[in-house]
Amino acid sequence: MPAEHLAAPFFERPRHDGPLWRIPLVTLAATFLAAVPLGVARPALDEFAALAVGKLRGPAPHPVSHDGEAQCQLARAEGTLASARAWLYDTIGQIWATACSGDEPSLEQRAQALLAASQAVRAATEAVGRVFRLAGAGAVYTQHPLQRCFRDVHVAGQHILFSSGREQAYAKVRLGIDQPPFLI
């Protein structure tokens, strides 16, 4: 295969120029992959909100939607998810602006993108977990939409880019500890 058809993004400079080529592969991958759990969590929260209106739990005379604790848990899930999403988008926007200005994102920007992506995954997983628990035992069955969301968000979080090693990479940059930069 001709060399111009191959890439070694961890060890070689890009063969092209432009904003997208200035952002390292790990940074791109982390931000792209973080979109998956965010995209899974949104319909999970919507599904629970629709379900809660008609779902009765035990001998309660009102549906789950009238339960104060369920309302608080849904609000916390929404806030957690929206905050993490906003931080990720803000971080991506800063990196994109840097790349569009002709510069490569700094190591600090790249580390922050990894942390924001990890936080997005954690927030999405937490949000889905909250509404999954509130949905009751029926949510564990294969045909239930929340079961699929629960499974999918946990699968996305298993990616190595969202491991504690990436959080350590951020902390090492923040603390000034040397590490291989191609992992950030």
N, C-alpha and C positions, 0 to 999 in steps of 0.2 A: 504494500500500500504506500502511495506517495506520502512523504513527510508533511506536505501541506494539508493532508486529510486527517492528520493525527493531532492530538493535543495532549499535553502533560500539564494540566492547569495548576498542579501543586508545585511544580519545579521549573516551569518555563514561563517566560513572559508571553502574553497574548500576541498572536500574529496580526491582529487587526487593532484599529483604534476606534474609539467611540465610548460613550458613557457605559454601556453594558459591558464592554471589554475591560473597563477599569475596575470593576467590582469583582473581587476574588470569588471563586467558585463556592467556597464554604459559606460566605456571607450570602450569596444569592440563594443557595440551596436552603439555608436555614430560614430565610424570609419567605421563600416560595412554599416550603413545606409547612410552615406555621399557619398558612392559610387554610390548610385542610382541617385541623381541629376547630379553628374558628368557624369554618363553614359547616361543620358537623354540629357544633353547639347551637348555632342560631335556630335551626329547625327543631332541635330538641326543646329549647325554651318555648318556642311557639307551639309545639305539640303539647307540652305540659299545660300551657295557658288554656288551650282549647279543651283539653281533657279535664282540667280542674273544675270547670264550670258545671259539668254534669256528674262528676265522680263523687259517690258517697263512700265514706270510710266508716266501717263499723256501725254503731247505732246513732251516729251523729245525724241530726235532723237537717243539716245544711251540707251542700257540696264542699269539697276541699277548697274551692276558691274563697270560701268564707272563713277559713281557718287562718287566724292571725299569724301563726308560725309558718304556715305554707306561704302566705303573702310575703313575710320577711325573707324567707329562703329564696323565693323567686326574685325579689328585689335585689338581694345580695348576688345572686347568680347573674342577673342582668348587669349590675354595676361592675362586677369583677370582669365579666367578659368585655364590656364596652371599654373599660379602662385599659385592659391589656391590648385590645385591638387598636385603640387610639395611640398608645405608646409605640406599638409595632409600626403603624403607618407613619407616625412622626419620625421614627428612626430611619425607616426606609426613605422617606422624603429628604431627610438631611443627607443621607448617603447619595441619593440620586442627584441632588443639587451639587454636591461635591464633584461627582463624576461628570456632570454636564458642564461644570466650570473648567474641565480639562485636567483635574487632579484625581489622584487615587484616594479613596477613603483612608483615613488614618487608622492605625491599629486600634485606637480608642473607639472610633466610630464602628469599626468592624466588631469589636468585642461587645459594644453596646447592642448591636444588632443581634448577636447571638443571645444575649441576655433577654432582650425584648421578645425574641422568637420563643425562647424557653418559657418565658412568663406567659405568652399567649397560649402555649400548649397547656401549661399548668392551669391557667384560668379557664380554658375551655373544658378541660377534664373536670375541674371542680364544679363548674356550672352544670355540666351534664350529670355529674354525680348527685348534685343536690336535687334536681328535678326527677331523676331516676328513682331516688329513695322516696320522694314525695308521691310518686305515681303508684306506689304499692306493689304487691306481689305480681299483679298482672303484667307488669312491665318486663318480667324476666322471660316471658315466652317469645319464641322466635318471631311470631307474626306481629308483635308489638313494635311500633316505630321507635320507641325510646330504647328498646333493647339493642336495636341496630345502631343507634347513635352512641349508646354507652360502649358498645364493642368497638366501633370505628374510632372514637376519640381515644380509647386506650391503645389501640393498635398504632395510631399516628404518633402517640407519645413514646412509643418504643424505639423510635428511630434514634440512632446514635448521636445525631445532631442535637438531641434534646436530653442527653445524658448529663449526669452531674459533672462530667469532664468538661463540657462546654461552659458550665457555670464557673468551674475552676479556672478555665481559660480567661473568662472575663475578669475574675478576681485577680489573677496574676498580672494582667495588663494594668488593672487599677492600682495594684500594689507595687508595680515596677519590677516584677519578677520575670526574668528571661524565659522564653519558651519558643518553640518553633512557630514562626508567624504564619506558615501555610495552613495551620489548623484553626485559624481564626478568620 
